[in-house]
Amino acid sequence: MDPILLARIQFGANISFHILFPTITIALGWVLLLFKVMFNRTGEDKWMNAYRFWVKVFALSFALGVVSGITMSFQFGTNWPGFMERVGNIAGPLLAYEVLTAFFLEATFLGIMLFGFRKVPNWVHTLATFLVAFGTTMSAFWILVLNSWMHTPAGHEMRDGVAFAIDWVAIIFNPSLPYRLAHMLLASGLTCGFLIAGLSAWRWLKHDRGPDVMIALRTGITIGALLIPVQIIVGDMHGLNTLKHQPAKVAAMEANWETRGNVPLVLFAIPNERERRNALEIAIPNGASLILKHDPAGIVPGLNEFVRADGTRLHPPVAPVFYAFRIMVGIGMLMLLLSWASGWRLWRRGDITAPLAWLLVGMTFSGWVATLAGWYVTEIGRQPWLVTGVLTTAEAASKVPAGMIASTLAMYLAIYVALIAAYISVLFHLAGKGLKGVAGPAGLGVSKGGAPVHPRGATARNG
């Protein structure tokens, strides 16, 4: 295989594995803060028991996210040296800001959050939970600043082929950042919500139906039911922003070959890049024009517009972008239906049914699937550019032989499959075990009845 393609697959595999865990921790930190604040306000054990269970999930996810992030960062030097050579003046400081303002914040206060409940005042422990949650969000902010700048670069000038910053405000708040950041934060919320709902439904099916399980179940379902409509609106806004700045990506998402009006919304097709057409197309007339231009006759750019006279294609590969986009949207529709059906049942009856519980278990990691599909649309849709209009993927690639890349790729994939399997099995093991006989990782003791015992012997109400 081509070394550049192998390097792209290897980086894609690394970042696909890495993104799974921040997608959970970004939102889960805020859910933990909710549980802690509610416990402080009400003194009800169910909130602290929920905190104790889900902080274990946070710690495990955080650890895997850190390890996979370190591995991924090495590839900037090994596989893509041209990236830092050409745009390192911008990428370097942004990555440094992420480490200094976010990762150090998370890492410093994570220990207090996990083990400091009996060693520090209660307000300090609550503050540590807030700072960890804030740190995860700031980490996402800086990474998405860099990623958004790579899609819609601004605030720089080129000197002898090297990018130099001239306006950091324009670089940070580049045209696609607000939409990309909002879309990713909502995706994290949905991933976390369905993870909480799925594992809580598993505990429910195992007849672990204590107040802490039910409050977590309600929280997960509520997060999903509230966020998915917002995500649909933000996704539409993000799509319109992408149409403005990266029309070739949108053309690939819609498998639209000719620039024209009255463009149908293709529900399913088999894109054929060689013949520049779709086979087995199922479409809604004028649908794409209506969505993208808010006009049934609106003119939408086609892929053939992004082909040079010499045959060079300046648009991304169509099939992966086209199918990944439909997977993302399809998962979103399933999330909408299931969260609303479960929420209606909880609101009317105060409980769920076994069929709904099994469906929630089946959707436990649906956020991962949707996030990865959306990420592939975003990143594959940027090709052939690494930084749009500034640096192509081929220009940034190293001269590492294909055989060496392939061997390390195989090792990465084997390790990642094993780690994913271990991670999922540990989560379901924790869910099956519940809180039985387990001391709280936040340093909280457990009484004979399973209720948390506060430091200094305080009661739950007065702690």
Protein Blocks (a to p, Z undefined) as FASTA:
>chain_A
ZZklmmmmmmmmmmmmmmmmmmmmmmmmmmmmmmmmmmmmnopaklmmmmmmmmmmmmmm
mmmmmmmmmmmmmmmmmmmmmlmmmmmmmmmmmmmmmmmmmmmmmmmmmmmmmmmmmmpc
fklmmmmmmmmmmmmmmmmmmmmmmmmmmmmgghiaceehiacdfblklmmmgfklmmmm
mmmmmmmmmmmmmmmmmmmmmmmmnopacfklmmmmmmmmmmmmmmmmmmmmmmmmmmmm
mmmmmmmlmmmmnopabgcehiacdfbdcddfknopaehiacdehklmmmmnopakbccd
dfklmccfkopacbdcfklmmmmmmmmmmmmmmmmmmmmmmmmmmmmnopacfklmmmmm
mmmmmmmmmmmmmmmmmmmmmpcbfbghkacfklmpccbdfklmmmmmmmmmmmmmmmmm
mmmmmmmmmmmnmmnoiacfklpacdfkopacdehhiafklZZ
